[in-house]
Each structure stands twice: as C-alpha cells, then as structure tokens.
Amino acid sequence: MLQSFNPKNAGIQVFVKDRLYPRHEARVSVFDSSVQGGDAVWEGLRVYHGKIMCLSHHLRRLRESAKALHFSDIPPEEFVRSAIRQTLAANGMTHDTHIRLTLTRGEKVTSGMDPRLNQAGSCLIVLAEWKPVVYDNSSGIRAITGSVLRNSPRFLDSKIHHNNLLNNILAKIQANVAGMDVALMLDERGFAAEFNDTNVCMIRGEKLLTPHAVACLPGITRGLVLDLATRAGLEASEADISLTELYNADAVFATGTMGELTPVVELDGRTIPSQECAAFGRLQAVFREATMQLAEEV
Ligand SMILES: Cc1ncc(COP(=O)(O)O)c(C=O)c1O
C-alpha cells in the first residue's frame, strides 16, 4: 500500500535537536551519523485521543537501542517527552497522528565511521505527521517471502531498533516488484522471522503463534498480542514457524504500531482465510478495546 503526500502535513513543525522548525527548514547536517552510516535509533508512535500508545515501552526501547549502540549521551526521558509534547502542541495534533522519533549519534567533526568523531552530542528528531493506520485492516494485505534474511544476533541484533534498514528495504523492493504489499523475511535457519516492517503471527485452531524474538524486532504490538490472546480465547506462544505452517494457518497477520493488526490474505500465492477466522476477529476487537486503555499521557 503506497502512502501518498497529505497536504495537511505541508506546514508541520518538526523538532530537531533542541527546537522546532517548519518542515522545509527541518534538517540534519551532512555530517550527521544517520547520513554517514545509518547510525541512529528510532521508534514509530501512534497518537490516540491526545495520548500515545505504550509510550513508556517505546521510550525504553529507544534508550536500550541507543545503549546497545554505545551512544555517549542519551537524552533524559523528560527531555524526549517534552520534545514530543511541544511538537504535538505546535501542530495541534491529538489523533490520526504518527510520530517518527529518531535519535542520531549526532554530527561528526569530519566524515568517518568512528563514533569518537561525534563531538556535538546526539540529535533527537520528533517528526509528527497526520497519518491514519498505514494498512487497510479490512481488506488485508498480500505478501511474498523475500530472499533477503532478517539479521540474527550473529550479524546485527534485530533487538536494536536502528536505522540501518537496508535488509528490510531490499525485501520491500522484492515485494514491490512482485506487486505485493509486504515481504516476509526468514531467519538464517529458514523459519519465519517477520515482515519487512511488522511482526508476523498466525492462528491455527485455538493457538496463536509468533516467531521467537531471535531474528525479529520484539515489537510492542506483538508483545500486546501475546498478552491479550487469552482474552480472545487463544493460547499464545513463541515458536519456530515454517512456511508450510503459515500457508496452512487459519489466519496470518502482521502486527505493528503503524498498522495495528492487519490480516494477510495471500502468502506466496497461497490463499490464507484470515478474514474468515473468528478467533482473529475476536483478537482485533480485544486489541481495539485495549488501545484506549494502553495509550499514555505524554
Ligand atoms: C522491522 C519491524 N518489525 C516490527 C515492527 C513493529 O514494532 P512495534 O509493534 O513495536 O511497532 C517494526 C516497527 O517499527 C519494525 O520496524
């Protein structure tokens, strides 16, 4: 599903490092680490009725990703919250809003890979846009399995939510070329890891399964689904899931902040009856109800 430019976002204010800038003036230096090496961490947040879904979980993951990358100055949580508050207030945003929260290692004194060249402090970016959920959760999405693998901790731990997204972008290009919405990415053993932009779950009978967090981001929505499953009458667990199991599932769905719970209706040409799966319908209802309770004040 290709997103398009929303004219409502033409005049938005964006927080960069220490203050707000109009969209056309919001930028980082060519010496910024994100430009030089994708050396940054990020979170995608959604705003519901002026509150942010699972905000403290997202802020913790941002901090832990930055710590794993040995950032020397991680801004205090209150600084990040205040930047988000200022951005939402400046744009009058209380709903239908997606925030791309990025923390780069900052500007370097000269181009190069070495983090010791970063002597200007990290750079926080709060980019809030008017954006409904990205996927159509009623008609569902179609997927192919891509040939690019998701990283295992042997290469680059997928538990770090970093901006080095090229594996995922290559997988997404494969999906685009094939005329599909998303690419399923496998781990190095050939089991499902996640989609290029969301986690993957399946339902078979009364069981809900999702891959172990070995080569996938342990998504916050994925975690919620594991917690909420019992309320929909499902027994949830992590498992090694092969393509054959996904092809024969009652439902396959993607989970993520940007799209919530999205049914997959086709995978590698196999029809998946996700929309007819009553258990998936129950889970979507439980999730919708929970979003109201799990959104937090900034
Ligand atoms: C690769 C990938 N997988 C899964 C997710 C979903 O994570 P969450 O549910 O925390 O939004 C994201 C979100 O950014 C992602 O980039």
The ligand as a MOL file (V3000), in Angstrom:
LIG
                    3D

  0  0  0     0  0            999 V3000
M  V30 BEGIN CTAB
M  V30 COUNTS 16 16 0 0 0
M  V30 BEGIN ATOM
M  V30 1 C 11.1220 -4.3720 11.2930 0
M  V30 2 C 9.9860 -4.0750 12.2040 0
M  V30 3 N 9.2980 -5.1010 12.7300 0
M  V30 4 C 8.2450 -4.8950 13.5650 0
M  V30 5 C 7.8360 -3.6160 13.9000 0
M  V30 6 C 6.6590 -3.4280 14.8110 0
M  V30 7 O 7.0530 -2.9990 16.0660 0
M  V30 8 P 6.0260 -2.2480 17.0450 0
M  V30 9 O 4.8930 -3.1760 17.2800 0
M  V30 10 O 6.8230 -2.0050 18.2730 0
M  V30 11 O 5.6010 -1.0130 16.3560 0
M  V30 12 C 8.5570 -2.5220 13.4080 0
M  V30 13 C 8.1950 -1.1670 13.8090 0
M  V30 14 O 8.9180 -0.2330 13.7030 0
M  V30 15 C 9.6520 -2.7500 12.5290 0
M  V30 16 O 10.3600 -1.7430 12.0230 0
M  V30 END ATOM
M  V30 BEGIN BOND
M  V30 1 1 1 2
M  V30 2 1 2 3
M  V30 3 2 2 15
M  V30 4 2 3 4
M  V30 5 1 4 5
M  V30 6 1 5 6
M  V30 7 2 5 12
M  V30 8 1 6 7
M  V30 9 1 7 8
M  V30 10 2 8 9
M  V30 11 1 8 10
M  V30 12 1 8 11
M  V30 13 1 12 13
M  V30 14 1 12 15
M  V30 15 2 13 14
M  V30 16 1 15 16
M  V30 END BOND
M  V30 END CTAB
M  END
